[in-house]
């Protein structure tokens, strides 16, 4: 297939190019390409956005416990309800989240949760791309730790059955997992050549507790665990010496600006991380703490909050790169760029949209003003999963109705 007549976000610029797709890959980018074509006239083509940190099925808890600090939110509301979750709940919660992501231009997500076999089913049915991690909460119990590892390896095998599902190990955090357990996960990740995803330094309280217990900052405590295959969610509270450790270890970061603001966790030092050549990607976190899976919303807010001290911080182009190309690198996937050899995960934006006009600077318009209703078509793995804002792979109305019933029953279970 040749995608013709569109404007393409290519090598950091908006240019008029044709895109040739063969199977699930981009094989050529050029002018006047010939072949069976899709007319993208009056459309802007971007790589699909990459959400590098979420808890997808928490769509079931959207709006359930708002305006609370993290510890109270988790301990009094979220964890008690999550203990009652069933596989069917996670399946439908995942489908609802996937609908929201596709319609807002996200083509790949990294998910840490439970019943991940059900999320894998939702990914396979919907056509989206997913990186799945079973959330390992060992609670300093070696027997529970073994069960968590067994479940992780089960999910790893399931993910290997489909090209659109990938796997990461997902130890929850240094406050729910012992150092010994984390080192076991590190060994397994090296053995199977997988990445690791973990929450670290989300709140001041977490940092203070680790300092009190181990007489070290979190990144110092985790230094022998950290490596180039580790993707940290949050990293809000960091010292200069910790940033140095992250750089030395080539650790990747998933920045979650909206969730961190909503839970009053703080603002991660993203400009400092970028100055130190630390890879930063973008995540929404779960919908119980965001409360949206719209990465474009996080993209704008990220770009704005880091201009507090310097308006030149995170310009529109760099911000868009964080949400696309950097996301692909953080997940070790060939996505997030429109280039030859990359997977064909693309979004098609209506240039006739009021929120994108006038076209003085289209990249700025995309980051600062675009309404995601302007996203008309979405292609993942070389196949359209949405056209004219209609999802082709799922019954949107039925899923929304079913999920609403499940969510209301869950919180009263």
C-alpha positions as CSV (number, residue, x, y, z in Angstrom):
1,X,0.0,0.0,0.0
2,X,1.1,3.5,-0.8
3,X,-0.1,6.4,1.4
4,X,-0.2,9.4,-0.9
5,X,-0.7,13.1,-0.8
6,X,-0.3,13.6,2.9
7,X,1.9,15.7,5.0
8,X,4.3,13.5,7.0
9,X,6.2,14.1,10.3
10,X,9.6,12.9,9.0
11,X,12.9,13.5,10.7
12,X,11.6,16.2,12.9
13,X,9.9,18.2,10.1
14,X,6.5,18.3,8.3
15,X,7.1,17.4,4.7
16,X,5.0,16.2,1.7
17,X,5.9,12.5,1.2
18,X,4.4,9.2,0.1
19,X,4.8,6.2,2.4
20,X,5.1,2.6,1.1
21,X,3.9,-0.1,3.5
22,X,4.6,-3.8,2.9
23,X,3.1,-6.1,5.4
24,X,3.5,-4.5,8.8
25,X,6.5,-2.3,8.0
26,X,7.4,1.0,6.3
27,X,9.6,0.1,3.4
28,X,10.0,3.3,1.5
29,X,9.4,7.1,2.0
30,X,9.6,9.3,-1.1
31,X,7.8,11.3,-3.7
32,X,5.5,10.0,-6.5
33,X,5.6,6.4,-5.4
34,X,3.4,4.1,-7.5
35,X,1.0,1.3,-6.5
36,X,-2.3,0.6,-4.8
37,X,-2.9,3.8,-2.8
38,X,-4.7,5.4,0.2
39,X,-5.4,9.1,-0.4
40,X,-4.2,11.1,2.6
41,X,-4.8,14.5,1.1
42,X,-5.5,17.2,3.7
43,X,-4.2,14.8,6.4
44,X,-1.2,15.0,8.6
45,X,0.5,11.7,9.3
46,X,2.3,11.1,12.6
47,X,3.7,8.0,14.2
48,X,1.3,6.7,16.7
49,X,1.9,7.9,20.3
50,X,3.5,5.5,22.8
51,X,2.1,5.3,26.4
52,X,5.0,3.9,28.4
53,X,3.3,3.5,31.7
54,X,-0.3,2.6,32.5
55,X,-2.5,0.2,34.5
56,X,-5.0,-0.3,31.7
57,X,-7.9,-2.0,33.4
58,X,-8.0,0.7,36.1
59,X,-10.5,2.3,33.7
60,X,-13.0,0.4,36.0
61,X,-12.0,2.8,38.8
62,X,-12.0,6.1,36.8
63,X,-13.4,8.8,39.2
64,X,-13.8,6.3,42.1
65,X,-11.4,7.9,44.5
66,X,-10.3,11.4,43.4
67,X,-8.5,14.3,45.1
68,X,-6.5,12.2,47.6
69,X,-2.7,11.8,48.3
70,X,-1.1,8.6,46.9
71,X,-0.8,6.6,50.2
72,X,-4.4,7.1,51.2
73,X,-5.6,6.6,47.7
74,X,-3.8,3.3,47.4
75,X,-4.3,1.9,50.9
76,X,-7.9,2.9,51.6
77,X,-9.5,2.7,48.1
78,X,-7.5,1.2,45.3
79,X,-5.9,-1.9,46.8
80,X,-9.0,-3.1,48.6
81,X,-11.0,-3.0,45.4
82,X,-8.2,-4.5,43.3
83,X,-8.1,-7.5,45.7
84,X,-11.6,-8.4,44.4
85,X,-10.7,-8.2,40.7
86,X,-11.5,-11.1,38.4
87,X,-10.1,-11.9,35.0
88,X,-13.4,-10.9,33.3
89,X,-13.2,-7.4,34.9
90,X,-9.7,-6.9,33.6
91,X,-10.6,-8.1,30.1
92,X,-13.4,-5.6,29.8
93,X,-11.6,-2.8,31.6
94,X,-8.7,-3.3,29.1
95,X,-11.0,-3.2,26.1
96,X,-12.5,0.1,27.3
97,X,-9.0,1.5,27.8
98,X,-7.9,0.3,24.3
99,X,-10.9,2.1,22.7
100,X,-9.9,5.3,24.5
101,X,-6.3,5.0,23.4
102,X,-6.9,4.2,19.8
103,X,-9.4,7.1,19.5
104,X,-6.8,9.5,21.0
105,X,-3.9,8.4,18.8
106,X,-2.0,5.9,21.0
107,X,-0.9,2.8,19.1
108,X,1.2,1.1,21.7
109,X,1.1,1.0,25.5
110,X,3.1,-0.5,28.3
111,X,0.9,-2.0,31.0
112,X,1.6,-3.3,34.5
113,X,-1.4,-5.0,36.1
114,X,-3.0,-8.3,37.0
115,X,-4.7,-11.0,35.0
116,X,-2.5,-10.0,32.1
117,X,-3.6,-13.0,30.1
118,X,-6.9,-11.2,29.8
119,X,-5.3,-8.0,28.7
120,X,-3.3,-10.0,26.1
121,X,-6.6,-11.3,24.7
122,X,-7.9,-7.7,24.5
123,X,-4.8,-6.6,22.7
124,X,-5.0,-9.5,20.2
125,X,-8.7,-8.8,19.4
126,X,-8.4,-5.0,19.1
127,X,-5.4,-4.7,16.9
128,X,-3.4,-2.4,19.2
129,X,0.2,-3.0,20.2
130,X,0.9,-3.8,23.9
131,X,3.9,-4.5,26.2
132,X,2.6,-6.4,29.2
133,X,4.0,-6.9,32.6
134,X,2.5,-8.9,35.5
135,X,2.7,-6.5,38.4
136,X,4.8,-8.4,41.0
137,X,4.0,-7.5,44.6
138,X,6.2,-9.8,46.6
139,X,5.6,-8.1,50.0
140,X,9.0,-9.4,51.3
141,X,7.5,-13.0,51.2
142,X,9.8,-15.5,49.4
143,X,6.9,-17.9,48.7
144,X,4.7,-15.1,47.3
145,X,7.7,-14.0,45.2
146,X,8.0,-17.4,43.6
147,X,4.3,-17.3,42.7
148,X,4.8,-13.9,41.2
149,X,7.8,-15.1,39.1
150,X,5.8,-18.1,37.9
151,X,2.9,-15.9,36.8
152,X,5.3,-13.5,35.0
153,X,6.9,-16.4,33.0
154,X,3.4,-17.6,32.1
155,X,2.5,-14.1,30.7
156,X,5.9,-14.0,28.9
157,X,5.0,-17.2,27.0
158,X,1.5,-15.8,26.1
159,X,3.1,-12.6,24.7
160,X,5.4,-14.6,22.5
161,X,2.4,-16.0,20.6
162,X,1.5,-12.7,18.9
163,X,3.7,-10.1,17.1
164,X,1.8,-7.2,18.7
165,X,2.3,-8.4,22.3
166,X,5.7,-8.0,24.0
167,X,6.7,-8.7,27.6
168,X,8.5,-6.9,30.4
169,X,9.1,-8.1,33.9
170,X,7.1,-5.9,36.3
171,X,8.3,-5.7,39.9
172,X,6.0,-3.1,41.4
173,X,8.4,-1.0,43.5
174,X,11.2,-1.1,46.0
175,X,8.6,-0.7,48.8
176,X,6.6,-3.7,47.8
177,X,9.5,-5.9,46.6
178,X,12.6,-7.0,48.5
179,X,16.1,-6.3,47.1
180,X,16.7,-10.1,46.8
181,X,13.5,-10.4,44.7
182,X,14.5,-7.5,42.5
183,X,17.9,-9.1,41.9
184,X,16.1,-12.4,40.9
185,X,14.0,-10.4,38.4
186,X,17.2,-8.8,37.1
187,X,18.8,-12.3,36.5
188,X,15.6,-13.5,34.7
189,X,15.5,-10.4,32.5
190,X,19.1,-11.0,31.5
191,X,18.5,-14.7,30.9
192,X,15.4,-14.1,28.7
193,X,16.7,-10.8,27.2
194,X,13.7,-8.8,28.5
195,X,13.3,-5.3,29.9
196,X,12.1,-4.5,33.5
197,X,9.5,-1.9,34.4
198,X,9.3,-0.6,38.0
199,X,7.9,2.4,40.0
200,X,10.5,4.4,41.8
201,X,10.6,7.7,43.7
202,X,7.0,8.7,43.0
203,X,6.5,10.5,46.3
204,X,8.5,12.2,49.0
205,X,7.1,9.8,51.5
206,X,8.4,6.8,49.5
207,X,11.9,8.4,49.3
208,X,11.9,9.2,53.0
209,X,10.9,5.7,54.0
210,X,13.6,4.1,51.9
211,X,16.2,6.5,53.4
212,X,15.0,5.7,56.9
213,X,15.1,1.9,56.2
214,X,18.3,1.6,54.2
215,X,20.2,4.9,54.9
216,X,20.4,5.5,51.2
217,X,18.4,7.4,48.5
218,X,16.3,5.0,46.3
219,X,18.6,5.1,43.2
220,X,21.6,4.4,45.5
221,X,19.7,1.5,47.1
222,X,18.9,0.1,43.6
223,X,22.2,0.8,42.0
224,X,23.2,-2.8,41.4
225,X,19.7,-3.5,40.1
226,X,19.6,-0.7,37.6
227,X,20.7,-1.2,34.0
228,X,20.0,-0.2,30.4
229,X,17.1,-2.6,30.3
230,X,15.2,-0.9,33.2
231,X,12.4,1.5,32.6
232,X,11.4,3.5,35.7
233,X,8.0,5.1,36.1
234,X,7.9,8.5,37.8
235,X,11.4,9.3,39.1
236,X,9.9,12.5,40.6
237,X,12.3,13.1,43.5
238,X,15.9,12.8,42.5
239,X,19.2,14.2,43.7
240,X,22.1,15.2,41.5
241,X,23.9,12.0,42.6
242,X,20.9,9.9,41.7
243,X,20.7,11.5,38.2
244,X,24.3,10.6,37.8
245,X,23.5,7.0,38.6
246,X,20.7,6.9,36.1
247,X,23.0,8.3,33.4
248,X,25.8,5.8,34.3
249,X,23.4,2.9,34.1
250,X,21.6,4.1,31.0
251,X,18.2,3.7,32.7
252,X,15.0,4.8,30.8
253,X,12.3,7.0,32.4
254,X,8.6,7.1,31.9
255,X,7.4,10.6,32.9
256,X,3.8,10.7,34.1
257,X,3.1,14.5,34.5
258,X,-0.7,14.5,34.9
259,X,-0.9,11.6,37.5
260,X,2.0,13.2,39.4
261,X,0.2,16.5,39.5
262,X,-3.2,15.0,40.4
263,X,-1.8,13.0,43.3
264,X,0.3,15.9,44.4
265,X,3.4,13.7,44.0
266,X,5.5,16.5,42.5
267,X,7.1,17.4,39.1
268,X,10.0,15.2,37.8
269,X,13.2,17.1,36.9
270,X,12.8,16.3,33.2
271,X,15.0,19.1,31.8
272,X,17.8,18.0,34.0
273,X,17.4,14.4,32.9
274,X,17.4,15.4,29.2
275,X,20.5,17.5,29.8
276,X,22.2,14.4,31.1
277,X,21.2,12.4,28.0
278,X,18.8,10.2,30.0
279,X,16.0,8.8,27.8
280,X,12.6,10.2,28.8
281,X,9.3,8.8,27.5
282,X,5.7,9.7,28.3
283,X,3.1,7.8,30.3
284,X,-0.4,8.5,31.5
285,X,-0.4,6.1,34.5
286,X,-3.8,4.5,35.3
287,X,-7.2,6.2,34.8
288,X,-7.8,6.1,38.5
289,X,-5.1,8.7,38.9
290,X,-5.0,10.6,35.6
291,X,-8.1,10.1,34.8
292,X,-7.5,9.8,31.1
293,X,-5.5,7.6,28.7
294,X,-5.2,10.5,26.2
295,X,-1.4,10.9,25.8
296,X,-1.8,14.1,23.8
297,X,-3.2,15.6,27.0
298,X,-0.1,14.5,29.0
299,X,2.1,15.7,26.1
300,X,0.7,19.3,26.3
301,X,0.8,19.4,30.1
302,X,4.4,18.0,30.1
303,X,5.5,20.7,27.7
304,X,3.9,23.4,29.8
305,X,4.9,22.5,33.4
306,X,8.6,22.4,32.5
307,X,8.5,25.9,31.1
308,X,7.9,27.2,34.6
309,X,11.5,28.4,34.8
310,X,12.5,28.6,31.2
311,X,10.1,29.0,28.2
312,X,12.6,27.2,25.9
313,X,12.4,24.0,27.9
314,X,10.7,21.1,26.0
315,X,9.8,22.8,22.8
316,X,7.0,21.3,20.7
317,X,9.3,19.2,18.5
318,X,11.2,17.7,21.5
319,X,8.0,17.1,23.4
320,X,6.5,15.2,20.4
321,X,9.7,13.2,20.1
322,X,9.4,12.2,23.8
323,X,5.8,10.9,23.1
324,X,6.7,8.9,20.0
325,X,10.3,8.0,19.2
326,X,11.5,8.0,22.8
327,X,8.6,5.7,23.7
328,X,9.7,3.2,21.1
329,X,13.2,3.2,22.5
330,X,12.0,2.9,26.1
331,X,10.0,-0.2,25.1
332,X,12.8,-1.6,22.8
333,X,10.5,-1.6,19.8
334,X,10.9,-0.3,16.3
335,X,8.0,2.2,16.6
336,X,7.5,5.9,17.1
337,X,9.2,7.1,13.9
338,X,8.1,7.3,10.3
339,X,11.2,5.8,8.7
340,X,12.1,2.8,6.5
341,X,12.3,-0.4,8.5
342,X,9.9,0.8,11.3
343,X,6.6,-0.8,12.1
344,X,3.6,0.9,10.4
345,X,1.9,2.4,13.4
346,X,0.5,5.7,12.1
347,X,-2.2,8.2,12.9
348,X,-4.0,10.4,10.3
349,X,-5.1,13.8,11.4
350,X,-7.6,16.0,9.6
351,X,-5.9,19.3,8.6
352,X,-9.3,20.9,8.1
353,X,-9.8,20.8,11.9
354,X,-10.3,24.3,13.5
355,X,-7.9,23.4,16.3
356,X,-5.0,23.0,13.7
357,X,-5.5,26.2,11.9
358,X,-4.0,28.5,10.8
359,X,-0.9,26.4,9.9
360,X,1.9,28.7,11.0
361,X,3.6,25.8,12.8
362,X,1.8,22.4,12.6
363,X,4.0,20.7,15.2
364,X,3.2,23.4,17.7
365,X,-0.5,23.1,16.8
366,X,-0.4,19.3,17.4
367,X,1.2,19.8,20.8
368,X,-0.5,22.9,22.1
369,X,-4.0,23.1,20.5
370,X,-5.1,20.0,18.7
371,X,-8.4,18.4,19.6
372,X,-8.0,14.6,19.4
373,X,-11.4,14.4,17.6
374,X,-9.2,15.5,14.6
375,X,-7.6,12.1,14.6
376,X,-9.7,10.3,11.9
377,X,-7.8,7.1,11.0
378,X,-5.4,4.9,12.9
379,X,-3.1,2.2,11.5
380,X,-1.4,-0.3,13.7
381,X,1.0,-3.0,12.3
382,X,0.1,-2.0,8.8
383,X,-3.7,-2.4,9.2
384,X,-6.4,0.2,9.8
385,X,-8.0,-0.3,13.2
386,X,-10.0,3.0,13.0
387,X,-11.4,4.9,10.0
388,X,-13.4,8.0,10.1
389,X,-13.3,7.7,13.9
390,X,-15.0,4.3,13.8
391,X,-13.1,1.5,15.5
392,X,-13.2,-1.5,13.0
393,X,-12.1,-4.3,15.4
394,X,-14.4,-3.8,18.4
395,X,-18.0,-3.1,19.3
396,X,-17.5,0.2,21.1
397,X,-21.1,0.7,22.3
398,X,-21.4,-2.9,23.7
399,X,-18.0,-2.7,25.5
400,X,-18.9,0.7,27.1
401,X,-22.2,-0.6,28.3
402,X,-20.7,-3.9,29.7
403,X,-17.8,-2.1,31.4
404,X,-20.1,0.4,33.2
405,X,-22.1,-2.5,34.7
406,X,-18.9,-4.4,35.8
407,X,-17.3,-1.2,37.3
408,X,-20.4,-0.4,39.4
409,X,-20.7,-4.0,40.6
410,X,-16.9,-4.2,41.4
411,X,-16.8,-1.3,43.9
412,X,-19.8,-2.8,45.8
413,X,-18.5,-6.4,45.7
